[in-house]
Amino acid sequence: MRNMSYCRFENTSMALRDCVDAINDGDIDSTSSHSEIDGMEQILEYARQIVDMEDSINEIINNSSDDE
C-alpha cells in the first residue's frame, strides 16, 4: 500500500530506538517474559538481515538525496 509506506520506516525506527533504550536501561533481561525475549530474538535476526543489506540500503539513501 503506497499511501501508508511513507511512515513505515519512520515509525519502526522510533520503536527500535525505544527497544535499544530498554536494553541499555536494563528494562529487559533474562527475567523478562518469554514473548519479550522471543521478540528481542526476532529483532536481532532482522537486524542481521538489515546489516547484510547495507550496500543496497545506502544506495537507496544516496539516490533519494539526489532527488532533493
C-alpha positions in Angstrom: 0.0 0.0 0.0 1.8 3.1 -1.3 -0.1 5.6 0.7 1.0 4.2 4.1 4.5 3.2 3.3 5.8 6.8 4.0 5.7 6.2 7.7 6.8 2.6 7.9 10.5 3.2 8.4 10.0 6.3 10.5 7.7 4.6 12.9 9.8 1.5 13.0 13.0 3.4 13.7 11.3 5.2 16.7 10.2 1.8 18.0 13.7 0.3 17.6 15.2 3.3 19.4 12.8 2.5 22.3 13.9 -1.1 22.3 17.6 -0.1 22.3 16.9 2.2 25.2 15.1 -0.5 27.1 18.0 -2.9 26.7 20.5 -0.2 27.7 18.4 0.8 30.7 18.1 -2.8 31.9 14.4 -2.9 31.4 14.7 -6.2 29.7 16.8 -9.1 30.9 16.8 -12.8 31.4 13.8 -12.5 33.7 11.6 -10.8 31.1 8.6 -12.7 29.7 9.1 -15.3 27.0 7.2 -13.2 24.5 9.6 -10.3 25.1 12.6 -12.5 24.8 11.2 -14.0 21.6 10.6 -10.6 20.2 14.1 -9.5 21.0 15.4 -12.6 19.3 13.4 -11.8 16.2 14.6 -8.2 16.2 18.2 -9.4 16.4 17.6 -11.7 13.4 16.0 -8.8 11.4 18.9 -6.6 12.4 21.4 -9.1 10.9 19.4 -9.2 7.7 19.4 -5.4 7.5 23.2 -5.2 8.1 23.6 -7.7 5.2 21.6 -5.3 3.0 23.7 -2.3 4.0 25.0 -1.6 0.5 21.5 -1.7 -1.0 20.2 0.5 1.8 23.0 3.0 1.3 22.3 3.1 -2.4 18.6 3.8 -1.8 19.6 6.6 0.7 22.1 8.1 -1.7 19.7 8.0 -4.6 17.0 9.6 -2.6 19.2 12.5 -1.6 19.9 13.1 -5.3 16.2 13.7 -5.9 16.0 16.5 -3.3 
